[in-house]
Amino acid sequence: MNIVKRYISDFTGIAIGLIALGVVAGVVFGDVPFVGAISNSFIATVTSLGDAGAVGALVLAIIVAVSD
């Protein structure tokens, strides 16, 4: 069971890293087919959270996650 948990944890870490890389690449290189979908989705999510007043909580969560 611990092996399965480790694989899931590793896969999740890789997926989060790829999403972050896609967002950064979208900002740096503009509209690239795969990257454009990630950055557009991320921007839409941040916009909807901003409309709900939750951007501060999101930014705080990102800062805490990055600082670990």
PyMOL commands that set and color helices and strands:
alter all, ss='L'
color gray80, all
select helices_A, chain A and resi 2-29+33-52+55-67
alter helices_A, ss='H'
color red, helices_A
deselect
rebuild
show_as cartoon
